[in-house]
Amino acid sequence: MYSMTGYGKGEYRSGGVELVAEVRSVNNRYLDLAVKSPRVFLAAEETVRSLVRACISRGHVDVFVSYSDKREKSKPLCVDLALARSYVQAQETLRENFPALKDDLSLAFLLRQPDVVKAEDGASLDEELKAALESALKEALRAHAAMRAAEGERLKADLLSRMAAIAALRDKIAVRAPRVAEEYRKKLTERMEEFLDGKVDETRILTEAAVYSDKCNIDEELTRLKSHIEEFYKICESDTVGRKLDFLIQEFNRECNTVCSKSNDGEVTKYALEMKNEIEKVREQIQNLE
């Protein structure tokens, strides 16, 4: 069981290349991935996404990449011939208009002019940089998974504790529910005896009690709640549980609401409301699970 919230950092330092990858995630219904890295890694973005998707199934995930490349590499020079020709043409124009001026145009002069000769940007995604990126990112994902797993275990312990409370409340309702119809029959008998001077129509009482019992019967709801509780424990033993538990807890709510609406007994209603409170707390915690 994993939490969707976590952070991991990975580093690569070798041969003049220093690269840091960071992975940070928070809750989200689906996988929402954002990669923030220097342009040199643009060609490797799909590789980054594939590595993340292999480890994380949902949540808002930010991946940050920074690097320093201190390797000794030759930087080719780029000559802007069009700009150099413009300087030469400008020199010709000035000589025509000012013949008395000395002609000192030279290669050294052109080389000193801005942007005539420029060093090309040597930054490119070579195999070493790509390997550094993958190494650092995998390390960050491992650290991220370890943090999410630790948080997931804490969430699991809390969820199991609350589910035990829900199961106990369900059992209390199951014990109390059969007594409700019987108590109603007794009260109805007492009232009829009081108003009819002891002349009680037993058939009428049994009929009324049967109708009442049918209206407030919650055996099916209690059976489904028991089944849901068992399924909850099974799901908690798997790794990716968030979506499954999110659906299951909706079923818990549905059955609990039905128990509340059908119950005409204060004690059953009290237990059902306590159960709804625990179910809501479970639902909130599930939002943090992958």
Wavefront OBJ file of the C-alpha trace (Angstrom):
o trace
v 0.000 0.000 0.000
v 1.435 3.354 -1.079
v 0.606 6.931 -0.227
v 0.352 9.351 -3.151
v 2.411 11.922 -1.249
v 6.169 11.575 -1.339
v 9.575 12.990 -2.272
v 12.742 11.421 -3.627
v 16.125 12.705 -4.775
v 18.802 11.066 -6.895
v 22.297 12.242 -7.887
v 24.887 11.328 -10.501
v 28.468 12.599 -10.267
v 31.111 11.238 -12.617
v 33.585 12.415 -15.254
v 32.688 16.078 -14.903
v 28.921 15.495 -15.098
v 26.860 16.393 -12.035
v 23.124 15.758 -12.344
v 20.335 15.918 -9.760
v 16.832 14.482 -10.274
v 13.984 15.137 -7.827
v 10.509 13.580 -7.760
v 7.692 15.111 -5.742
v 4.058 13.960 -5.680
v 0.754 14.934 -4.081
v -2.805 13.620 -4.286
v -4.637 13.546 -7.602
v -7.375 11.331 -8.994
v -5.308 10.362 -12.052
v -1.618 10.448 -12.997
v -0.703 14.040 -13.815
v 2.993 14.300 -14.654
v 5.007 17.504 -15.158
v 8.696 17.374 -16.197
v 10.836 20.451 -15.590
v 14.338 20.141 -17.020
v 16.902 22.045 -19.158
v 16.241 22.044 -22.908
v 19.115 19.653 -23.509
v 16.952 16.858 -22.007
v 13.931 17.593 -24.169
v 14.647 14.564 -26.363
v 14.660 12.317 -23.272
v 11.329 13.490 -21.851
v 9.457 10.394 -23.005
v 12.083 8.228 -21.310
v 11.526 10.186 -18.107
v 7.761 9.744 -18.375
v 8.094 6.014 -19.017
v 10.277 5.543 -15.939
v 7.819 7.480 -13.777
v 4.755 5.653 -15.131
v 6.434 2.325 -14.350
v 6.620 3.296 -10.669
v 3.611 5.558 -10.072
v 0.022 4.942 -11.177
v -1.712 8.117 -9.968
v -1.107 11.454 -8.269
v 0.228 14.837 -9.378
v 3.945 14.244 -9.960
v 6.625 16.879 -10.553
v 10.033 15.819 -11.861
v 12.873 18.358 -11.572
v 16.226 17.906 -13.339
v 19.305 20.112 -13.004
v 22.854 19.469 -14.168
v 26.369 20.787 -14.595
v 28.629 19.583 -17.413
v 32.309 20.324 -16.752
v 33.730 17.915 -19.298
v 36.403 19.270 -21.623
v 34.772 19.419 -25.035
v 35.736 21.289 -28.178
v 33.283 24.012 -29.107
v 33.077 24.620 -32.871
v 33.153 28.217 -34.104
v 30.450 29.569 -36.348
v 31.321 32.333 -38.831
v 28.538 34.723 -39.813
v 29.629 35.416 -43.420
v 26.667 37.700 -44.108
v 27.605 39.924 -41.189
v 31.284 39.946 -42.241
v 30.272 41.001 -45.784
v 28.233 43.820 -44.276
v 31.323 45.097 -42.469
v 33.357 44.890 -45.704
v 30.648 46.700 -47.677
v 30.458 49.355 -44.996
v 34.225 49.796 -45.286
v 33.950 50.205 -49.087
v 31.196 52.806 -48.690
v 33.247 54.782 -46.155
v 36.381 54.667 -48.371
v 34.400 56.029 -51.332
v 33.083 58.902 -49.251
v 36.247 59.562 -47.243
v 39.206 58.800 -49.573
v 41.642 60.566 -47.255
v 41.095 57.997 -44.517
v 43.549 55.173 -44.135
v 42.307 51.737 -45.232
v 42.983 49.470 -42.219
v 40.374 46.750 -42.747
v 41.898 43.370 -41.820
v 40.929 39.874 -40.677
v 41.896 40.826 -37.148
v 39.444 43.745 -37.343
v 36.604 41.444 -38.490
v 37.371 38.877 -35.797
v 36.989 41.572 -33.152
v 33.490 42.554 -34.281
v 30.545 41.227 -32.232
v 28.877 38.052 -33.523
v 31.049 37.664 -36.648
v 32.592 34.588 -35.064
v 30.672 32.807 -32.322
v 31.220 29.612 -30.376
v 28.318 27.213 -30.921
v 26.511 25.904 -27.892
v 28.065 22.515 -27.267
v 25.231 21.301 -25.029
v 23.668 18.193 -26.510
v 22.158 15.016 -25.117
v 24.970 12.531 -25.577
v 24.949 8.969 -24.214
v 26.735 9.900 -20.989
v 24.224 12.631 -20.156
v 21.327 10.319 -20.963
v 22.784 7.583 -18.750
v 23.324 10.126 -15.962
v 19.689 11.232 -16.227
v 18.349 7.676 -16.056
v 20.609 6.742 -13.148
v 19.690 9.775 -11.053
v 15.976 9.477 -11.860
v 15.848 5.777 -10.927
v 17.540 6.583 -7.621
v 15.032 9.390 -6.996
v 12.112 7.073 -7.796
v 13.434 4.448 -5.371
v 13.688 7.034 -2.588
v 10.249 8.371 -3.526
v 8.745 4.857 -3.392
v 10.331 4.176 0.007
v 8.787 7.327 1.464
v 5.381 6.546 -0.045
v 5.544 2.972 1.244
v 6.349 4.138 4.786
v 3.478 6.618 4.719
v 1.258 3.946 3.157
v 1.900 1.597 6.086
v 0.869 4.318 8.539
v -2.305 4.910 6.540
v -2.971 1.174 6.385
v -2.720 0.835 10.164
v -5.186 3.692 10.623
v -7.598 2.278 8.023
v -7.559 -1.209 9.553
v -8.180 0.262 12.986
v -11.184 2.207 11.720
v -12.499 -0.796 9.800
v -12.334 -2.831 13.004
v -14.478 -0.147 14.655
v -16.948 -0.295 11.740
v -17.113 -4.101 12.023
v -17.782 -3.831 15.768
v -20.609 -1.339 15.182
v -22.075 -3.576 12.485
v -22.069 -6.498 14.954
v -23.797 -4.386 17.603
v -26.522 -3.496 15.114
v -26.841 -7.183 14.151
v -27.402 -8.095 17.817
v -29.861 -5.268 18.412
v -31.909 -5.485 15.183
v -33.865 -8.733 15.942
v -35.061 -7.300 19.246
v -36.643 -4.233 17.661
v -39.711 -6.030 16.228
v -40.241 -7.983 19.437
v -40.096 -4.830 21.554
v -42.534 -3.152 19.170
v -44.944 -6.109 19.547
v -44.778 -5.895 23.329
v -45.394 -2.130 23.357
v -48.268 -2.506 20.916
v -49.836 -5.223 23.099
v -49.502 -3.088 26.226
v -51.135 -0.098 24.544
v -54.018 -2.130 23.144
v -54.611 -3.727 26.547
v -54.597 -0.292 28.114
v -57.129 1.185 25.694
v -59.273 -1.943 25.199
v -59.495 -3.039 28.841
v -57.533 -6.213 28.208
v -59.509 -7.296 25.165
v -56.622 -7.775 22.767
v -56.871 -9.056 19.215
v -53.758 -11.200 19.056
v -54.090 -11.715 15.304
v -54.153 -7.965 14.715
v -51.094 -7.504 16.896
v -49.163 -10.194 15.050
v -50.131 -8.665 11.705
v -49.004 -5.171 12.767
v -45.785 -6.552 14.208
v -45.073 -8.452 10.996
v -45.632 -5.332 8.859
v -43.394 -3.281 11.142
v -40.722 -5.993 11.152
v -40.715 -6.095 7.351
v -40.370 -2.313 7.050
v -37.415 -2.095 9.400
v -35.712 -5.346 8.399
v -32.012 -4.677 7.691
v -30.720 -8.236 7.337
v -29.680 -7.688 3.708
v -27.840 -4.476 4.539
v -26.005 -6.151 7.422
v -25.035 -9.083 5.196
v -23.668 -6.741 2.512
v -21.788 -4.713 5.125
v -20.139 -7.897 6.376
v -19.159 -8.786 2.803
v -17.779 -5.268 2.209
v -15.695 -5.467 5.391
v -14.153 -8.767 4.263
v -13.437 -7.307 0.813
v -11.849 -4.238 2.407
v -9.322 -6.402 4.249
v -8.496 -8.330 1.058
v -7.907 -5.165 -0.959
v -5.623 -3.761 1.740
v -3.184 -6.605 1.125
v -2.493 -5.475 -2.469
v -0.211 -2.630 -3.602
v -2.490 -0.364 -5.644
v -5.657 0.031 -3.603
v -6.859 3.627 -3.869
v -9.413 3.322 -6.680
v -10.782 -0.018 -5.424
v -11.250 1.245 -1.880
v -12.714 4.508 -3.155
v -15.468 2.544 -4.921
v -15.974 0.144 -2.008
v -16.382 2.911 0.564
v -19.233 4.321 -1.515
v -20.983 0.972 -1.058
v -20.381 1.202 2.693
v -22.064 4.602 2.730
v -25.024 3.339 0.725
v -25.719 0.437 3.090
v -25.242 2.565 6.185
v -27.650 5.215 4.889
v -30.242 2.511 4.237
v -29.860 1.203 7.794
v -30.413 4.722 9.134
v -33.507 5.294 6.978
v -35.126 1.917 7.788
v -34.348 1.872 11.479
v -37.060 2.978 13.891
v -34.894 2.244 16.876
v -32.800 4.836 18.677
v -30.010 2.420 19.563
v -29.642 1.102 15.999
v -29.668 4.659 14.651
v -26.992 5.653 17.155
v -24.695 2.804 16.049
v -25.378 3.554 12.363
v -24.472 7.234 12.803
v -21.247 6.271 14.576
v -20.521 3.962 11.656
v -21.125 6.788 9.157
v -18.611 8.901 11.047
v -15.964 6.174 10.825
v -16.761 5.560 7.145
v -16.218 9.257 6.394
v -12.827 9.174 8.131
v -11.884 6.109 6.081
v -13.009 7.874 2.895
v -10.777 10.875 3.707
v -7.765 8.649 4.262
v -8.367 6.708 1.057
v -7.929 9.951 -0.910
v -4.238 9.761 0.062
v -3.698 6.258 -1.326
v -2.342 5.353 -4.744
l 1 2 3 4 5 6 7 8 9 10 11 12 13 14 15 16 17 18 19 20 21 22 23 24 25 26 27 28 29 30 31 32 33 34 35 36 37 38 39 40 41 42 43 44 45 46 47 48 49 50 51 52 53 54 55 56 57 58 59 60 61 62 63 64 65 66 67 68 69 70 71 72 73 74 75 76 77 78 79 80 81 82 83 84 85 86 87 88 89 90 91 92 93 94 95 96 97 98 99 100 101 102 103 104 105 106 107 108 109 110 111 112 113 114 115 116 117 118 119 120 121 122 123 124 125 126 127 128 129 130 131 132 133 134 135 136 137 138 139 140 141 142 143 144 145 146 147 148 149 150 151 152 153 154 155 156 157 158 159 160 161 162 163 164 165 166 167 168 169 170 171 172 173 174 175 176 177 178 179 180 181 182 183 184 185 186 187 188 189 190 191 192 193 194 195 196 197 198 199 200 201 202 203 204 205 206 207 208 209 210 211 212 213 214 215 216 217 218 219 220 221 222 223 224 225 226 227 228 229 230 231 232 233 234 235 236 237 238 239 240 241 242 243 244 245 246 247 248 249 250 251 252 253 254 255 256 257 258 259 260 261 262 263 264 265 266 267 268 269 270 271 272 273 274 275 276 277 278 279 280 281 282 283 284 285 286 287 288 289 290
